[in-house]
Amino acid sequence: MKFILNYIRKEEWSPYVAGTLLGLVGVFAVWASNSLLGASGSFENLAGMIGKAIAPKAFDNMYFNFIMPPGITYGVILLIGLFFGGMAGAATSGTLKWGKKDSANSDTQWKQIFGPQTWKRWLIAFIGAIVLEYAAGIAGGCTSGLAISGGMLLAPSAFIFIGGMFASGIVTALIVYRNRY
């Protein structure tokens, strides 16, 4: 038991252990919810819920009635779990920097590439998140929906997405870092 607790507290895990646990959790989550995993649509579920409360007539359409129903869905629960799971993982490994001086996007690599201004790094991260969410809509899902759930089901689209994701990540890293890392 002590070995497991010490392993959980490590900052970095073996990719084999993390991948195996992710697979087991993914299979369990799909079995328990009877739906595929996916977090990108949950923002639309929440936006629809807020929008329907403010202007019910505007959100009474085909998209929000059948494709992305407003409300607390399994995707929303997954999104909340991702946030708190990440916080718990950072807390157990001792890398949680919540409330500490200069903790917001304070990674040395980010500071070297994007400068010392915290607002600038947050703005870049926010714009990147918007691009990611838009791209997830175009692709038909996010990394958790396409790569993880689709990969578990051996869907060809999942492997095309994973290849494209890695290729675009390599190109983006080469452009942003310009051979500095």
C-alpha positions as CSV (number, residue, x, y, z in Angstrom):
1,M,0.0,0.0,0.0
2,K,2.9,2.4,0.8
3,F,4.4,1.7,-2.6
4,I,1.1,2.7,-4.3
5,L,0.8,5.9,-2.2
6,N,4.4,6.9,-3.0
7,Y,3.8,6.2,-6.7
8,I,0.7,8.4,-6.8
9,R,2.7,11.2,-5.2
10,K,5.3,11.1,-8.0
11,E,5.4,14.1,-10.3
12,E,5.7,11.9,-13.4
13,W,4.3,8.5,-14.0
14,S,5.3,5.8,-16.4
15,P,3.3,6.3,-19.6
16,Y,2.5,2.6,-19.5
17,V,0.9,2.8,-16.1
18,A,-0.9,6.1,-16.9
19,G,-2.1,4.7,-20.3
20,T,-3.3,1.4,-18.7
21,L,-5.2,3.3,-16.0
22,L,-6.7,5.8,-18.5
23,G,-7.9,2.8,-20.6
24,L,-9.5,1.1,-17.6
25,V,-11.2,4.4,-16.5
26,G,-12.3,5.0,-20.1
27,V,-13.9,1.6,-20.5
28,F,-15.6,1.9,-17.0
29,A,-16.9,5.4,-17.8
30,V,-18.3,4.3,-21.2
31,W,-19.9,1.3,-19.6
32,A,-21.3,3.3,-16.7
33,S,-22.7,6.2,-18.8
34,N,-23.6,4.2,-21.9
35,S,-22.2,7.0,-24.0
36,L,-18.8,7.9,-25.4
37,L,-16.4,10.2,-23.6
38,G,-16.0,13.8,-24.7
39,A,-15.5,17.1,-23.0
40,S,-15.6,19.7,-25.8
41,G,-19.4,19.4,-26.2
42,S,-20.0,20.1,-22.5
43,F,-19.2,23.8,-23.0
44,E,-22.1,23.9,-25.5
45,N,-24.3,22.0,-23.1
46,L,-23.6,24.6,-20.4
47,A,-23.9,27.5,-22.8
48,G,-27.3,26.1,-24.0
49,M,-28.4,25.7,-20.4
50,I,-27.6,29.3,-19.6
51,G,-29.0,30.6,-22.9
52,K,-32.2,28.7,-22.5
53,A,-32.7,30.2,-19.0
54,I,-32.1,33.7,-20.5
55,A,-33.9,33.4,-23.8
56,P,-35.9,30.1,-24.1
57,K,-37.2,30.8,-27.6
58,A,-33.8,31.4,-29.1
59,F,-32.5,28.1,-27.9
60,D,-35.6,26.1,-29.1
61,N,-34.0,24.7,-32.3
62,M,-32.9,21.5,-33.9
63,Y,-29.2,21.9,-32.6
64,F,-30.0,22.4,-28.9
65,N,-33.0,20.0,-28.9
66,F,-31.3,17.0,-30.5
67,I,-27.6,17.4,-31.1
68,M,-26.4,19.3,-28.0
69,P,-29.1,19.3,-25.4
70,P,-28.7,22.0,-22.8
71,G,-28.1,20.8,-19.2
72,I,-25.8,18.7,-17.1
73,T,-24.8,15.8,-19.3
74,Y,-22.2,13.1,-18.9
75,G,-19.8,15.4,-20.8
76,V,-20.3,18.2,-18.2
77,I,-19.6,15.7,-15.4
78,L,-16.5,14.5,-17.2
79,L,-15.3,18.1,-17.6
80,I,-15.8,18.8,-13.9
81,G,-14.0,15.5,-13.1
82,L,-11.1,16.4,-15.3
83,F,-10.7,19.7,-13.5
84,F,-10.8,18.3,-10.0
85,G,-8.8,15.2,-11.0
86,G,-6.1,17.4,-12.3
87,M,-6.1,19.5,-9.2
88,A,-6.0,16.3,-7.0
89,G,-3.1,15.0,-9.1
90,A,-1.2,18.2,-8.8
91,A,-1.9,18.4,-5.0
92,T,-0.7,14.8,-4.4
93,S,2.5,15.3,-6.4
94,G,3.3,18.5,-4.7
95,T,3.1,20.6,-7.9
96,L,-0.1,22.5,-7.2
97,K,0.7,26.2,-7.3
98,W,-2.7,27.6,-6.5
99,G,-2.4,30.9,-4.7
100,K,1.3,31.0,-4.7
101,K,3.2,34.1,-6.0
102,D,3.7,34.0,-9.8
103,S,1.9,30.7,-10.2
104,A,-0.3,31.5,-13.1
105,N,1.4,30.1,-16.3
106,S,4.8,30.5,-14.6
107,D,6.5,27.7,-16.4
108,T,10.1,28.7,-17.3
109,Q,9.7,27.6,-20.9
110,W,6.6,29.7,-21.3
111,K,8.3,32.7,-19.8
112,Q,11.3,32.3,-22.2
113,I,9.1,32.0,-25.3
114,F,6.2,34.4,-24.6
115,G,7.8,36.8,-22.1
116,P,7.5,37.6,-18.4
117,Q,4.0,39.2,-18.6
118,T,1.5,37.0,-16.9
119,W,-1.4,38.6,-18.8
120,K,0.2,37.8,-22.2
121,R,0.7,34.1,-21.3
122,W,-3.0,33.9,-20.1
123,L,-4.1,35.6,-23.3
124,I,-2.2,33.2,-25.5
125,A,-3.5,30.2,-23.6
126,F,-7.1,31.6,-23.9
127,I,-6.8,32.1,-27.6
128,G,-5.3,28.6,-28.0
129,A,-8.3,27.2,-26.0
130,I,-10.7,29.0,-28.4
131,V,-8.9,27.6,-31.4
132,L,-8.9,24.1,-29.9
133,E,-12.6,24.2,-29.1
134,Y,-13.5,25.5,-32.6
135,A,-11.3,22.8,-34.2
136,A,-12.9,20.1,-32.0
137,G,-16.3,21.2,-33.4
138,I,-15.0,20.9,-36.9
139,A,-13.4,17.5,-36.3
140,G,-16.5,16.1,-34.6
141,G,-15.0,15.8,-31.1
142,C,-12.1,16.6,-28.8
143,T,-9.1,14.6,-27.9
144,S,-11.0,12.7,-25.2
145,G,-13.9,12.0,-27.6
146,L,-12.0,11.2,-30.8
147,A,-8.7,9.8,-29.6
148,I,-9.5,8.1,-26.4
149,S,-13.1,6.9,-26.9
150,G,-12.6,6.3,-30.6
151,G,-9.3,4.6,-30.0
152,M,-11.0,2.3,-27.5
153,L,-13.5,1.4,-30.2
154,L,-10.7,1.0,-32.8
155,A,-12.5,3.6,-35.0
156,P,-10.4,4.6,-38.0
157,S,-11.3,8.3,-37.6
158,A,-9.6,8.2,-34.1
159,F,-6.3,7.1,-35.6
160,I,-6.5,9.7,-38.4
161,F,-7.2,12.3,-35.7
162,I,-4.3,11.1,-33.5
163,G,-1.9,11.3,-36.5
164,G,-3.1,14.7,-37.4
165,M,-2.9,15.9,-33.8
166,F,0.7,14.8,-33.4
167,A,1.8,16.1,-36.8
168,S,0.2,19.5,-36.1
169,G,1.8,19.5,-32.7
170,I,5.2,18.9,-34.1
171,V,4.8,21.7,-36.7
172,T,3.4,24.1,-34.1
173,A,6.4,23.4,-31.7
174,L,8.8,24.0,-34.5
175,I,7.2,27.3,-35.4
176,V,6.8,28.5,-31.8
177,Y,10.1,27.3,-30.3
178,R,12.3,27.7,-33.4
179,N,14.7,24.9,-32.5
180,R,15.3,26.3,-29.0
181,Y,14.2,23.1,-27.3
